[in-house]
Amino acid sequence: MKITKYLIIGFLVFGLLFSVAYFAKTNSKSAITYETEQLSKKTIEKETVITGKIIPEDEVEVKPQIGGIIDRIYVKEGDQVSSGDLIARIKVVPNEQNLNAAKGRLKKAQIALATRGKDFERNKKLYDKGIIANAEYISIELQYNQAKQDVLNAKTDLQIIREGSVGGSSAANTNIRATVSGTVLEIPVKEGDQVIESNNFNSGTTIAAIADLSKMIFEGKVDEAEVASLRIGTALKVSLGAIEDQELSANLKFIAPKGTEEQGAVQFKIEADMVLNDSIVVRAGYSANASIILDRKEDVLALREALIQFDRKTQEPYVEVMVEDQKFERRQVKLGIADGIYVEILEGIEQEDAVKVWNRTEERNDANENTEEDDA
């Protein structure tokens, strides 16, 4: 019994000593001291980054005026061409139905011409004898001449269907020529491919795409929340994905009047004229990012955004201002533009007010205590 009694007394004494040591150590911690910051004048720029690509201002697709098979291609991608240069030649493969119809029209016109010719010869003899009037003779002669022209037209149509052009033509439809000067960007066909002519019902097969690479534009899309801040003529800084540490200038020239919905957000297309220089080779299709300043204010009272707090219920912004030594009071503030680091303060505090820096000193004190314990 005595041993048990001594054990209980020992445990009680040990517990009392442990409690005293714990509270003594806890009370020895210094009170948290918060640092403060004041408003300062800053130049704040609200900037956004637009993802897009570099494309030629004008890209022209060359299409054939007659269907057939690519017989030969005279240029390759990357070549410089001038307007009128020969790009390819087409070998015409006549459509059997069209060819048969053309032959039938020619035969019909020849039969009509033979009939009109006999009629003309007979009436010419009568006219020479003074039997028929001059007006009647002129009408018969006109019909005979029209019949000759019909035969000529039928022969021409047959030749076009067979060969693709009229003999002696200076610009045969089978020769595909460049319609503009520039660089050949793409040749989506090869020799032996069958192509379709361009007409009112079909856009036709593209033989080549040509563009002037000295005139490039940046094309991107802007969210509807930012498009209202854009202005025609605004300067952009364009960085290319393929070229590091290089920026090109551009001027905004177009903002789409209508947006398109993409993944639940409305996007508006923009275009900007690129200002190129000889030190950078810009190729069509480069991915690029353009930075554009949506708003800018100089010499405004600003505070670091990290010091702004928001009410959990109202979501209204506020800060804590020191009124006495390490005593703070809450004050509502009205915010202006921000750049991700600093935010403009419109109302709520003055320049001389000391704004609480949240948790910085507390973290530093904890680190100092840990260092002292390690040294001990």
C-alpha positions in Angstrom: 0.0 0.0 0.0 2.8 2.4 0.9 4.6 1.7 -2.4 1.4 2.5 -4.3 0.8 5.7 -2.3 4.4 6.9 -3.1 3.9 6.1 -6.8 0.7 8.2 -7.0 2.4 11.1 -5.2 5.4 10.8 -7.6 3.1 10.9 -10.7 1.3 14.0 -9.3 4.5 15.8 -8.6 5.8 15.0 -12.1 2.6 16.2 -13.7 2.7 19.4 -11.8 6.3 20.1 -12.8 5.6 19.3 -16.5 2.6 21.7 -16.5 4.6 24.5 -14.9 7.4 24.1 -17.5 4.9 24.0 -20.4 3.1 27.2 -19.3 6.4 29.0 -18.6 7.7 28.2 -22.1 4.4 29.2 -23.7 4.3 32.5 -21.9 8.0 33.2 -22.8 7.1 33.6 -26.5 7.2 37.2 -27.6 4.0 38.8 -28.9 3.6 38.9 -32.7 4.7 42.1 -34.3 3.2 43.0 -37.6 5.0 45.1 -40.2 3.2 47.8 -42.1 3.3 49.4 -45.5 2.1 52.7 -46.9 0.6 53.7 -50.3 3.1 54.6 -52.9 2.7 56.2 -56.4 3.0 53.7 -59.2 2.4 53.5 -62.9 0.0 50.6 -63.4 -0.7 48.9 -66.7 -3.4 46.4 -67.1 -2.1 44.0 -69.7 -3.5 40.8 -71.4 -1.8 38.2 -73.5 -3.5 36.9 -76.7 -2.7 33.6 -78.2 -2.7 33.4 -82.0 -0.6 32.8 -85.1 1.2 34.7 -87.9 -0.4 34.5 -91.3 0.0 36.3 -94.6 -2.2 39.3 -95.1 -3.3 38.0 -98.6 -3.1 34.4 -99.5 -4.4 33.4 -103.0 -5.4 29.9 -104.1 -4.7 29.2 -107.8 -7.4 26.9 -109.3 -7.8 25.5 -112.8 -10.5 26.6 -115.3 -10.8 23.2 -116.8 -10.8 19.7 -115.3 -8.2 17.0 -116.1 -5.0 15.4 -114.9 -1.9 17.2 -113.7 0.7 16.6 -116.4 3.6 18.6 -115.0 4.3 21.0 -112.1 6.9 23.7 -112.8 7.5 25.1 -109.3 8.0 23.9 -105.7 7.0 25.1 -102.3 9.1 28.1 -101.3 9.8 29.4 -104.8 9.3 33.1 -105.6 6.9 33.6 -108.6 5.5 36.6 -110.4 2.1 37.1 -111.7 1.7 35.2 -115.0 4.4 32.6 -114.3 3.6 29.1 -115.4 2.9 26.9 -112.3 1.5 23.6 -113.8 0.1 22.1 -117.0 -3.1 20.0 -117.2 -3.7 17.2 -119.6 -7.3 17.2 -120.6 -9.3 14.0 -120.3 -12.6 14.6 -122.3 -15.9 13.6 -120.8 -17.4 11.1 -123.2 -20.9 12.4 -122.8 -19.8 16.0 -123.4 -17.6 14.9 -126.3 -20.4 13.0 -128.0 -22.8 16.0 -127.5 -20.2 18.3 -129.1 -19.8 16.0 -132.1 -23.6 15.9 -132.5 -23.8 19.8 -132.4 -21.1 20.0 -135.0 -22.8 17.5 -137.3 -26.2 19.3 -136.9 -24.6 22.6 -137.7 -22.9 21.2 -140.8 -26.3 19.7 -142.1 -28.0 23.1 -141.5 -25.2 24.9 -143.4 -25.5 22.6 -146.4 -29.2 23.2 -146.5 -28.8 27.0 -146.2 -26.0 26.9 -148.8 -28.2 25.3 -151.4 -31.1 27.7 -150.6 -28.7 30.6 -150.9 -27.3 29.6 -154.3 -30.8 29.1 -155.7 -32.1 32.4 -154.5 -28.9 34.2 -155.6 -29.6 33.1 -159.2 -33.2 34.4 -158.9 -31.9 37.7 -157.4 -29.4 38.1 -160.3 -32.4 37.7 -162.8 -34.4 40.3 -160.8 -37.1 37.8 -159.8 -36.9 38.3 -156.0 -36.6 41.5 -154.1 -33.4 42.7 -152.5 -34.8 42.5 -149.0 -35.7 38.8 -149.4 -32.2 38.1 -150.8 -30.5 39.9 -147.9 -32.5 37.8 -145.4 -31.5 34.5 -147.0 -27.9 35.6 -147.2 -28.0 36.4 -143.4 -29.4 32.9 -142.6 -26.6 31.3 -144.7 -23.8 33.3 -142.9 -25.3 32.5 -139.5 -25.2 28.8 -140.4 -21.5 29.1 -141.3 -20.9 30.7 -137.9 -22.7 28.0 -136.1 -20.4 25.4 -137.7 -17.4 27.4 -136.6 -18.7 27.6 -133.0 -19.4 23.9 -132.9 -15.8 23.1 -134.1 -14.4 25.4 -131.4 -16.4 23.8 -128.7 -15.3 20.4 -129.8 -11.7 21.4 -129.8 -12.0 22.9 -126.3 -13.5 19.7 -124.9 -10.8 17.6 -126.6 -7.7 19.7 -125.9 -8.8 22.3 -123.3 -8.1 25.3 -125.5 -8.6 26.7 -128.9 -5.6 26.3 -131.3 -3.5 29.5 -131.3 -4.8 30.8 -128.0 -2.2 32.9 -126.2 -3.5 31.7 -122.7 -4.5 28.1 -122.9 -6.7 26.8 -120.1 -4.4 23.9 -119.7 -1.6 26.1 -118.5 -2.1 27.1 -114.9 -0.4 30.4 -114.2 0.2 32.5 -111.0 -2.4 35.2 -110.5 -0.3 37.2 -108.0 3.3 37.7 -107.2 4.7 36.1 -104.0 6.0 32.9 -102.4 4.5 29.5 -103.1 3.3 28.4 -99.7 1.8 25.1 -100.6 1.2 22.7 -103.6 -1.4 20.2 -102.4 -1.4 18.2 -105.6 1.2 16.2 -107.5 1.7 15.1 -111.0 -0.9 12.5 -112.0 -3.6 13.9 -109.7 -7.0 14.6 -111.2 -8.4 18.1 -110.7 -11.8 19.8 -111.0 -12.3 23.1 -112.7 -13.6 26.1 -110.8 -17.1 27.1 -111.7 -20.3 28.5 -110.2 -21.1 25.3 -108.5 -17.7 24.1 -107.3 -14.7 26.0 -105.9 -12.4 23.6 -107.8 -9.1 21.9 -106.8 -6.4 24.1 -105.4 -3.2 23.8 -107.5 -1.0 26.2 -105.4 -1.3 28.7 -102.6 0.7 31.9 -103.1 1.2 34.8 -100.6 3.4 37.9 -100.2 5.4 37.1 -97.0 6.6 40.7 -96.7 3.0 41.5 -95.5 2.1 39.5 -92.4 -0.5 39.8 -89.8 -1.1 38.5 -86.3 -4.5 36.8 -85.9 -5.8 35.9 -82.5 -9.0 35.8 -80.3 -9.9 37.9 -77.4 -12.4 37.2 -74.6 -15.6 39.2 -74.5 -14.6 40.6 -71.1 -11.6 42.4 -72.6 -12.7 43.2 -76.1 -14.4 46.4 -75.0 -11.1 47.8 -73.9 -9.4 47.4 -77.3 -9.0 50.3 -79.8 -8.0 50.2 -83.5 -4.4 51.4 -83.8 -3.3 50.1 -80.4 0.3 48.8 -80.3 1.0 45.2 -79.6 4.2 43.3 -78.7 4.3 39.9 -80.5 6.6 37.1 -79.4 7.1 34.1 -81.6 7.1 30.6 -80.3 9.8 29.6 -82.8 12.1 32.5 -82.0 13.2 33.1 -78.4 14.1 36.5 -76.8 12.7 38.4 -79.8 9.7 40.6 -80.0 8.0 42.3 -83.0 5.7 45.3 -83.1 2.2 45.2 -84.5 -0.7 47.6 -84.8 -4.3 46.5 -84.2 -6.3 47.0 -87.4 -9.4 44.8 -87.0 -11.8 43.7 -84.3 -14.6 41.3 -85.3 -18.1 42.7 -84.9 -19.4 39.3 -84.0 -18.1 36.8 -81.5 -18.0 33.0 -81.6 -18.7 30.7 -78.7 -15.8 28.4 -77.8 -16.0 26.1 -74.8 -18.6 28.2 -73.1 -16.8 31.6 -73.7 -17.4 34.1 -76.4 -14.3 35.0 -78.4 -13.7 37.9 -80.8 -11.2 37.6 -83.6 -8.6 40.4 -84.0 -6.0 41.1 -86.6 -2.9 43.3 -86.3 -0.4 44.4 -89.0 3.1 43.1 -88.2 6.2 45.4 -88.4 8.8 43.0 -89.8 12.6 43.5 -89.9 15.4 41.8 -91.8 17.0 40.2 -88.7 14.1 37.8 -88.2 12.7 35.3 -90.8 8.9 35.1 -90.2 7.2 32.1 -91.7 3.5 31.7 -92.3 1.8 29.7 -89.5 4.2 30.5 -86.6 2.4 30.4 -83.3 2.7 33.7 -81.4 1.6 35.5 -78.3 0.7 39.2 -78.4 0.7 41.4 -75.3 -1.6 44.4 -75.4 -2.1 47.1 -72.8 -5.9 47.4 -72.0 -5.5 50.3 -69.5 -2.7 52.5 -68.1 -2.6 55.0 -65.3 0.5 56.9 -64.2 1.3 58.2 -60.7 -1.6 56.6 -58.9 -1.7 55.6 -55.2 -1.2 51.9 -55.1 -0.8 49.0 -52.7 0.4 45.5 -53.1 -2.4 43.2 -53.9 -1.2 40.7 -51.3 -2.3 43.1 -48.5 -5.9 43.3 -49.7 -8.4 41.0 -47.9 -12.0 40.2 -48.9 -15.0 39.8 -46.6 -16.2 36.2 -46.7 -19.9 37.2 -46.9 -19.9 40.4 -49.0 -16.7 39.8 -50.9 -15.9 43.5 -50.3 -12.2 44.4 -50.2 -10.7 45.8 -47.0 -7.3 46.4 -45.2 -6.3 46.8 -41.6 -4.8 50.1 -40.7 -2.7 50.7 -37.6 -4.3 53.2 -35.2 -2.0 52.6 -32.2 1.1 50.6 -31.6 0.3 47.1 -33.0 -3.4 47.9 -32.9 -5.3 47.8 -36.1 -8.8 48.6 -37.4 -10.6 47.4 -40.5 -11.3 49.8 -43.3 -13.2 49.2 -46.5 -11.4 50.3 -49.7 -12.4 50.9 -53.3 -10.0 49.4 -55.9 -9.0 50.6 -59.4 -6.9 48.9 -62.0 -4.4 46.2 -61.1 -1.4 44.6 -62.8 -1.1 41.4 -60.7 1.3 42.9 -58.2 0.0 46.4 -57.4 -3.6 47.6 -57.3 -4.9 51.2 -57.4 -6.6 52.5 -54.2 -9.4 54.9 -55.0 -11.0 55.4 -51.6 -10.8 54.2 -48.0 -7.3 55.0 -46.8 -4.8 57.8 -47.1 -1.2 57.8 -48.3 0.2 58.2 -44.7 -1.8 55.3 -43.3 0.1 52.2 -42.2 -1.4 49.1 -43.6 -0.9 45.7 -41.9 1.3 43.2 -43.6 -0.4 39.9 -43.0 1.5 37.0 -41.2 5.0 38.0 -42.4 6.3 38.9 -38.9 4.7 35.8 -37.4 6.4 33.5 -39.8 9.8 35.2 -39.2 9.4 35.0 -35.4 8.7 31.3 -35.6 11.8 30.8 -37.8 13.9 32.7 -35.3 12.7 30.5 -32.4 13.5 27.4 -34.3 17.0 28.7 -35.0 17.6 29.5 -31.3 16.4 26.0 -30.3 18.8 24.4 -32.8 21.7 26.5 -31.4 20.9 25.4 -27.9 
